[in-house]
Amino acid sequence: MAKQALGRGLASLLGDSGTFQGEGVPNSLVRNISVEEVFPNPYQPREAFSDQEIQELANSISRSGLLQPIVVRRRKDASGFELVAGERRLRAVKSLGWESIPAVVRDVDTREMAVLALVENIQRQDVSPIEEARAYRRLMEEFSLSQEDVAKLVGKSRAKVANTLRLLSLPEDIQREISSGEVSFSQARELLTGRPAKEEIVRRYQVLKSKKATVREIKEEVKQKDPFVLRLEETLQQLLGTKVSLQHNERKKQGKIVIEYYSLVDLDRVVDVIRRGRREINGGSTSSN
């Protein structure tokens, strides 16, 4: 199958004219197969499916019927079929107790199956950025594809594919936050601006979580933090025994110091450290005169 056909997604397999439920799939291509004969697509990029999402789809199918058949290919050992596209539909009809499902059987090679599974999910925005990145990486590794090749296959820009793949360089805990939706793709992208070291990525992430920062605020944080400011932060953190953030505005040459405390007792300790330091400075000044 040509790359252009792959980029068109399911239309390249289902055809552009026909009568199946009015969805443009020729009836002659559709057959009913047992749901028990359909095995999962090993290249399905989604790692989790929402029970609520499947239930909503099942309710829709119960009311209006299945509007689009699933797409399968025969297994090499002829022991049934392997799902090419339609995971959500298959799960939904199973939840309804259907014993068979309308399907289009196609002769699809492994690379085509991997790409189509990814394209179907991306087009419906069903995958998280991390799942999408892992799928891109798998396509590249298993089929010796370049970022440009992948971009053409899935109908995305090379820059979008490259930026998505970069998410995999983030620490695992941040990747989990992206997968759960706690951190957006735009926020994650700003964490990686300028190809920072791991320590700087973690620092930016901590600012994001503590301040619930917007993308714009993260950009400002990235701009204003230079090595000198970071060294001062580290020094203050060591002196005070708690997290300290210097929010410096380079243009105005001013800013503020944010000192964190975690209880009133901890606040009293921090204040006491500052007082002792002030007494030592004053005492030192007096003795030197």
ROKE-533807 format. One line per 5 residues: number of its first residue (from 0); for each residue z, x, y of N, C-alpha, C. Coordinates in steps of 0.1 Angstrom, whole numbers, plus 5000, padded with zeros to 4 digits. Each point is the difference from the previous one (the first is absolute). Layout:
<zadrens>
NUM	Z X Y Z X Y Z X Y; ...
</zadrens>
This chain:
<zadrens>
0	5000 5008 4988 5000 4992 5012 5000 5009 5012; 4992 4997 5010 4999 5008 5012 5012 4998 5009; 5002 5011 5008 5012 4999 5009 5000 4988 5009; 4988 4996 5005 5000 4989 5009 5004 4987 4993; 4997 4999 4987 5004 4988 4992 5015 5000 4999
5	5005 5012 4997 5015 5001 4999 5007 4996 5012; 4994 5004 5012 5006 4997 5012 5000 4985 5003; 4991 4992 4994 5000 4986 5002 5011 4992 4991; 5007 5008 4992 5010 4994 4992 4995 4991 4989; 5007 4988 4999 4997 4991 4989 4987 4994 5000
10	4994 4999 5012 4987 4994 5001 4989 5007 4992; 5003 5013 4998 4990 5009 4993 5001 4996 4985; 5010 4994 4995 5002 4996 4986 4997 4985 4998; 5004 4992 5010 4999 4985 4998 4987 4994 5003; 4992 5007 5008 4987 4994 5005 5002 4992 5012
15	4989 4998 5007 5001 4993 5013 4996 4986 5000; 4996 4994 4989 4996 4986 4999 5004 4994 4987; 5004 4987 5001 5004 4994 4987 5009 4988 5003; 5007 4995 4990 5006 4987 5002 5015 4999 4995; 5006 5011 4996 5013 5000 4995 5010 4996 5011
20	5005 4988 4999 5010 4995 5010 4995 5002 5014; 4987 5000 5002 4994 5002 5014 5003 5014 5005; 5003 5010 4992 5003 5013 5005 4989 5010 4998; 4988 4996 4997 4989 5009 5000 4999 5008 4987; 5006 4996 4989 5000 5007 4987 4992 4991 4990
25	4988 5005 4996 4992 4992 4990 5008 4996 4988; 4999 4987 4997 5007 4995 4988 4996 5007 4987; 4988 5005 5000 4995 5007 4988 5008 5012 4997; 5007 5006 5011 5007 5012 4998 5014 4998 4996; 5005 4988 5001 5014 4997 4998 5003 4995 4986
30	5010 5005 4993 5004 4996 4987 5016 4999 5000; 5005 4991 4991 5014 5000 4999 5005 5009 4989; 5010 5008 5003 5005 5010 4990 5015 4998 5000; 5006 5003 4989 5015 4999 4998 5007 5009 5009; 5010 4995 5007 5008 5009 5008 5007 5011 4992
35	5003 4997 4988 5006 5010 4991 4991 5012 4997; 4987 4998 5002 4990 5011 4997 4998 5009 5012; 5006 4997 5011 4997 5007 5012 5012 5011 5002; 4996 5012 5001 5009 5011 5002 5000 5005 5014; 5011 5006 5005 5000 5004 5014 4990 5010 5004
40	4997 5001 5013 4991 5010 5005 5009 5013 5003; 4998 5011 4993 5008 5012 5001 4999 5006 5014; 4990 4996 5008 4998 5005 5013 5005 4990 5011; 5007 4990 4996 5005 4990 5010 5010 5008 5010; 4996 5000 5013 5008 5008 5009 5014 4994 5004
45	5001 4987 4998 5013 4993 5003 5010 5003 4990; 5012 5005 5004 5011 5003 4991 5010 4988 4998; 4999 4991 5009 5009 4988 4999 4993 4988 5005; 5003 4988 4994 4995 4987 5004 5011 4991 5003; 4999 4994 5012 5010 4990 5004 5000 4988 4992
50	5012 4996 4994 5001 4987 4992 4996 4989 5009; 5004 5000 5013 4997 4989 5009 4985 4999 5002; 4994 5011 5002 4985 5001 5002 4993 4994 4988; 5004 5004 4988 4993 4995 4988 5003 4985 4999; 5012 4995 5003 5003 4986 4999 4992 4992 5010
55	4998 5005 5012 4992 4993 5010 4985 4999 4995; 4995 5011 4994 4986 4999 4995 4999 4990 4989; 5010 5000 4991 5000 4991 4989 5000 4986 5005; 5008 4997 5010 5000 4986 5006 4987 4996 5005; 4993 5010 5006 4987 4997 5006 4990 4998 4989
60	5000 5008 4989 4991 4998 4989 5003 4987 4993; 5013 4996 4999 5003 4987 4994 4994 4988 5008; 5000 5002 5013 4995 4989 5008 4984 5000 5001; 4994 5012 5001 4986 5000 5003 4992 5007 4989; 5006 5005 4990 4993 5007 4989 4998 5014 5004
65	4994 5008 4991 4998 5014 5002 4986 5002 5007; 5000 5004 5012 4988 5001 5008 4991 5012 4997; 5006 5010 4994 4992 5012 4997 5005 5006 4987; 4990 5002 4991 5004 5006 4986 5005 5014 5002; 5007 5004 4990 5004 5014 4999 4988 5008 4995
70	5000 5013 5001 4989 5009 4995 5006 5009 4990; 4994 5001 4989 5005 5009 4989 4989 5008 4994; 5004 5010 4992 4990 5008 4992 5005 5000 4986; 4991 5002 4991 5005 5001 4986 5007 5013 4997; 5010 5000 4992 5007 5012 4997 4991 5008 4990
75	5002 5013 5000 4992 5009 4992 5001 4997 4985; 5012 4996 4996 5003 4997 4986 4997 4986 4996; 4994 4992 5010 4997 4986 4998 5012 4991 4997; 5012 5005 5004 5012 4992 4997 5003 4991 5012; 4991 4995 5007 5003 4991 5011 4993 5005 5013
80	5006 4997 5011 4994 5004 5013 5010 5007 5009; 4994 5008 5009 5008 5007 5010 4998 4994 5014; 5010 4997 5007 4998 4994 5013 4994 5009 5010; 4990 4996 5007 4994 5007 5010 5005 4996 5014; 5000 4987 5002 5005 4994 5012 5006 4986 4998
85	5011 4997 5007 5006 4986 4998 5014 5000 4994; 5008 5011 5003 5013 5001 4994 5009 4988 5005; 4999 4996 5013 5009 4989 5005 4996 4987 4993; 4987 4998 4999 4995 4987 4994 5004 5000 4985; 4999 5011 4993 5005 5000 4986 5014 4997 4999
90	5009 5006 5008 5014 4998 4999 5003 4985 5004; 4993 4995 5010 5003 4986 5004 4997 4990 4989; 4988 5002 4993 4996 4990 4990 5010 5001 4988; 5004 5013 4997 5010 5002 4989 5013 4992 5003; 5004 5000 5013 5012 4993 5004 4999 4985 4998
95	4987 4995 5001 4997 4986 4998 4999 4996 4986; 5000 5010 4991 4999 4997 4986 4986 4999 4994; 4990 5004 5008 4986 5000 4996 4998 5009 4988; 4993 4995 4990 4996 5009 4989 4987 5007 5002; 4992 4996 5008 4987 5006 5003 4997 5001 5015
100	4991 5008 5004 4997 5002 5014 4985 5002 5002; 4994 4995 5010 4986 5003 5003 4998 5015 5004; 4990 5006 4994 4999 5014 5002 4985 5004 5000; 4997 5010 5008 4986 5006 4999 5002 5014 4993; 4992 5002 4989 5001 5012 4993 4989 5009 5005
105	5004 5012 5004 4990 5010 5006 5001 5013 4993; 4989 5007 4999 5000 5014 4995 5003 5009 5012; 5013 5004 5001 5004 5008 5012 5006 5013 4995; 4995 5011 5006 5006 5013 4996 5014 5002 5006; 5007 5010 4996 5014 5002 5004 5001 5002 5015
110	4991 5008 5006 5001 5002 5014 4998 4987 5008; 4990 4993 4996 4997 4987 5007 5012 4991 4999; 5007 5000 4988 5011 4991 4998 5012 5004 5009; 5002 5013 5001 5011 5006 5009 4997 4996 5015; 4988 5002 5004 4997 4997 5014 5001 4985 5003
115	4994 4992 4991 5000 4985 5003 5014 4995 5000; 5009 5005 4992 5014 4995 5000 5006 5004 5013; 4997 5012 5005 5006 5004 5013 4994 4992 5012; 4987 4998 5000 4993 4993 5010 5005 4985 5001; 5001 4994 4988 5005 4986 5000 5013 4999 5007
120	5009 5009 4997 5014 4999 5006 5000 5003 5015; 4992 5011 5004 4999 5003 5014 4995 4989 5008; 4989 4994 4995 4994 4989 5008 5009 4989 5002; 5010 4998 4991 5010 4989 5002 5013 5005 5006; 5000 5013 5003 5012 5007 5006 5012 4998 4990
125	4998 5001 4987 5010 4997 4991 5008 5013 4996; 4995 5012 5004 5006 5012 4996 5008 5006 5011; 5011 5007 4998 5007 5007 5010 4992 5013 5003; 5002 5006 5012 4994 5013 5003 5002 5011 4990; 5012 5000 4994 5003 5010 4990 4992 4997 4987
130	4999 4988 4996 4992 4997 4988 4985 5003 5003; 4996 4997 5012 4986 5003 5003 4997 5015 5000; 5010 5008 5005 4998 5015 5000 5000 5005 4986; 5009 4995 4991 5000 5005 4987 4987 4996 4992; 4994 4989 5004 4988 4996 4993 4988 5009 5005
135	5000 5003 5013 4990 5010 5005 5001 5013 4993; 5013 5005 4999 5002 5013 4994 4995 5000 4985; 5003 4989 4993 4996 4999 4986 4985 5000 4999; 4993 4993 5009 4985 5000 5000 4995 5014 5002; 5006 5007 5009 4995 5014 5003 5002 5009 4989
140	5012 4999 4994 5004 5009 4989 4992 4998 4987; 4999 4987 4996 4994 4996 4987 4985 5000 5000; 4994 4998 5012 4986 4999 5001 4993 5011 5009; 5008 5010 5003 4996 5011 5008 4992 4995 5013; 5007 4991 5007 4994 4995 5012 5006 5006 5013
145	4993 5001 5010 5005 5005 5013 5005 4988 5008; 5007 5003 5011 5005 4990 5009 4989 4991 5005; 4989 5007 5003 4988 4993 5005 4994 4991 4990; 5000 5004 4987 4995 4992 4989 5009 4987 4999; 5013 5002 5000 5009 4989 4999 4999 4990 5011
150	4998 5005 5012 4998 4992 5012 4988 4991 4999; 4989 5006 4995 4988 4992 4998 5002 4989 4989; 5007 5004 4990 5001 4990 4989 5009 4988 5003; 5010 5002 5008 5009 4989 5004 4997 4994 5013; 4990 5005 5007 4996 4994 5013 5010 5003 5011
155	5006 5012 5000 5009 5004 5011 4995 5013 5006; 5005 5003 5012 4996 5013 5007 5007 5011 4992; 4994 5012 5001 5006 5012 4994 5014 5003 5006; 5001 4998 5014 5013 5002 5006 5011 4991 4995; 4996 4987 4997 5010 4991 4995 5005 5004 4986
160	4990 5005 4992 5004 5005 4987 5009 5012 5001; 4996 5009 5009 5008 5013 5001 5014 4997 5005; 5001 4991 5010 5013 4996 5005 5009 4993 4990; 4994 4992 4991 5007 4993 4990 5005 5010 4989; 4991 5010 4997 5004 5010 4990 5012 5009 5005
165	5000 5002 5013 5011 5008 5005 5014 4994 4998; 5000 4987 4998 5013 4994 4998 5007 5005 4988; 4992 5006 4990 5006 5005 4988 5007 5013 5002; 4999 5006 5012 5007 5012 5003 5014 4997 5005; 5003 4987 5003 5013 4997 5004 5010 5000 4989
170	5013 5002 5003 5011 5000 4990 5000 4987 4993; 5004 5000 4987 5000 4988 4992 5007 4988 5006; 5012 5003 5006 5008 4989 5006 4992 4993 5011; 4993 5007 5008 4992 4994 5011 4988 4993 4994; 4994 5005 4989 4989 4993 4993 5005 4986 4995
175	5012 5000 4995 5006 4987 4995 5001 4990 5012; 5004 5005 5011 5002 4991 5012 4987 4995 5004; 4989 5008 4999 4987 4995 5004 4995 4989 4989; 5003 5003 4988 4996 4990 4989 5007 4987 5002; 5012 5000 5004 5008 4988 5002 4997 4993 5013
180	4992 5007 5009 4997 4994 5013 5010 5002 5011; 5011 5008 4997 5010 5004 5010 4994 5009 5010; 4990 5008 4996 4993 5009 5010 4985 4997 4999; 4994 4997 5011 4986 4996 5001 4991 5013 4999; 4987 4997 4997 4991 5011 4999 4999 5008 5013
185	5000 4992 5011 4999 5007 5013 5012 5009 5003; 5012 4995 4997 5012 5008 5002 5000 5012 4991; 4996 4999 4987 4999 5011 4991 4990 5010 5005; 4989 4996 5006 4990 5009 5005 5005 5009 5011; 5009 4994 5008 5006 5007 5011 5010 5010 4995
190	5006 4997 4989 5009 5010 4994 4993 5013 4996; 4987 4999 4998 4992 5011 4995 4992 5007 5011; 5001 4995 5013 4992 5005 5011 5003 5015 5002; 4989 5008 5001 5001 5014 5002 5004 5008 4987; 4999 4994 4989 5003 5006 4987 5013 5008 5000
195	5011 4993 5003 5013 5006 5001 5006 5005 4986; 5010 5008 5001 5007 5005 4988 5008 4988 4995; 5005 5001 4988 5007 4990 4994 5013 4996 5008; 5007 5010 5005 5012 4998 5008 4997 4992 5012; 4989 5002 5007 4996 4992 5011 4997 4986 4997
200	4993 4998 4988 4997 4987 4996 5012 4992 4997; 5010 5006 4994 5013 4993 4997 5007 4997 5013; 5000 5009 5010 5006 4997 5013 4994 4988 5007; 4986 5000 5000 4993 4989 5006 5004 4986 4993; 5000 5001 4987 5004 4988 4992 5014 4995 5003
205	5009 5009 5002 5014 4996 5003 5000 4994 5014; 4992 5005 5009 4999 4994 5014 4995 4986 4998; 4989 4998 4992 4994 4987 4998 5010 4990 4994; 5008 5004 4990 5009 4991 4994 5012 4997 5009; 5005 5010 5007 5012 4998 5008 4997 4991 5012
210	4988 5002 5006 4997 4993 5012 4991 4988 4998; 4995 4999 4987 4990 4990 4997 4988 5001 5010; 4996 5012 5001 4990 5004 5010 4986 4994 4997; 4994 4997 5011 4986 4995 4999 4991 5012 4999; 4987 4998 4997 4990 5010 4999 5000 5008 5013
215	5000 4993 5011 5000 5007 5013 5012 5009 5002; 5011 4995 4996 5012 5009 5002 5000 5012 4991; 4994 4998 4988 4999 5012 4991 4991 5010 5006; 4989 4995 5006 4990 5009 5007 5007 5008 5011; 5009 4993 5008 5007 5007 5010 5010 5010 4994
220	5006 4997 4989 5009 5009 4994 4993 5012 4995; 4988 4998 4994 4992 5012 4995 4997 5009 5012; 4996 4994 5011 4995 5008 5012 5012 5008 5006; 5011 4994 5001 5011 5006 5008 5008 5010 4992; 4999 5000 4987 5008 5010 4992 4993 5013 4999
225	5006 5010 5006 4994 5014 4998 5011 5008 4993; 4996 5012 4995 5009 5008 4993 5013 5003 5007; 5000 5002 5013 5012 5003 5008 5009 4988 5000; 4995 4988 5002 5008 4988 4999 5006 4998 4987; 4993 5003 4989 5005 4999 4987 5011 5009 4997
230	4999 5013 5005 5011 5010 4998 5012 4995 5007; 4999 4994 5012 5012 4995 5007 5006 4989 4993; 4992 4991 4994 5006 4989 4992 5008 5006 4988; 4994 5010 4993 5007 5005 4989 5013 5007 5004; 5000 5007 5011 5012 5006 5005 5011 4990 5003
235	4996 4989 5007 5010 4990 5003 5005 4993 4988; 4991 4998 4990 5005 4993 4988 5010 5009 4992; 4998 5013 5001 5009 5009 4993 5014 5000 5008; 4999 5000 5013 5012 5000 5008 5009 4987 4998; 4993 4989 5000 5006 4987 5000 5002 4994 4986
240	4993 5005 4991 5002 4996 4986 4994 4986 4998; 4990 4996 5007 4994 4987 4999 4986 5000 5005; 4992 4990 4997 4986 5000 5004 4999 4998 5015; 4992 5009 5006 4997 5000 5015 4985 5000 5002; 4996 4992 5009 4986 4999 5004 4998 5002 5015
245	4991 5010 5003 4996 5002 5014 4988 4992 5003; 5000 4991 5009 4989 4992 5004 4995 5005 5013; 4991 5010 5000 4996 5008 5011 4986 4995 5005; 4999 4997 5013 4987 4997 5006 4995 5012 5007; 4989 5006 4994 4995 5012 5005 4994 4998 5014
250	4994 4989 5002 4993 4998 5013 5011 4999 5012; 5011 4993 4997 5010 4998 5010 5011 5011 5000; 4999 5008 4989 5010 5011 4999 5014 4995 4999; 5002 4988 4993 5013 4995 4999 5001 4992 4987; 5012 4995 4997 5001 4992 4987 5014 4997 4998
255	5004 4998 4987 5013 4996 4997 5004 5006 4986; 5013 5001 4998 5005 5005 4987 5006 4988 4993; 4996 4997 4988 5006 4990 4992 5008 5006 4988; 5013 4997 5001 5009 5005 4990 5005 4988 4991; 4997 5001 4987 5004 4990 4991 5014 5001 4994
260	5007 4989 4999 5013 5000 4993 5000 4988 4990; 5008 5001 4990 5000 4990 4989 5013 4992 4999; 5009 5002 5008 5012 4992 5001 5008 5004 5013; 5010 4992 5003 5008 5004 5012 5007 5013 4998; 5004 5002 4988 5007 5013 4996 4990 5012 5002
265	4988 4997 4996 4990 5011 5001 4997 5002 5015; 4999 4989 5008 4998 5002 5014 5011 5008 5007; 5013 4997 4996 5011 5007 5005 4999 5015 4997; 4996 5003 4988 4998 5014 4996 4989 5007 5008; 4989 4993 5003 4989 5006 5008 5005 5003 5014
270	5007 4990 5006 5005 5001 5014 5010 5012 5000; 5008 5002 4990 5010 5011 4999 4993 5013 5000; 4989 5001 4992 4992 5012 5000 4995 5004 5013; 4995 4990 5007 4995 5002 5014 5011 5005 5010; 5011 4993 4999 5011 5004 5008 5005 5014 4998
275	5001 5004 4987 5004 5013 4997 4990 5011 5005; 4988 4996 4999 4989 5009 5005 5001 5002 5015; 5003 4989 5007 5001 5000 5014 5012 5009 5004; 5012 4998 4993 5012 5008 5004 4997 5015 4998; 4993 5003 4989 4997 5014 4997 4991 5006 5011
280	4990 4992 5005 4991 5004 5010 5008 5003 5013; 5009 4990 5004 5008 5001 5012 5009 5012 4999; 5006 5001 4988 5010 5011 4999 4993 5013 5001; 4988 5001 4994 4992 5012 5001 4996 5004 5014; 4997 4989 5008 4996 5003 5014 5012 5005 5008
285	5012 4994 4997 5012 5004 5007 5004 5014 4998; 4999 5004 4987 5004 5014 4996 4991 5010 5005; 4987 4996 5003 4990 5010 5004 5001 5003 5015; 5007 4991 5008 5000 5002 5015 5011 5010 5004
</zadrens>
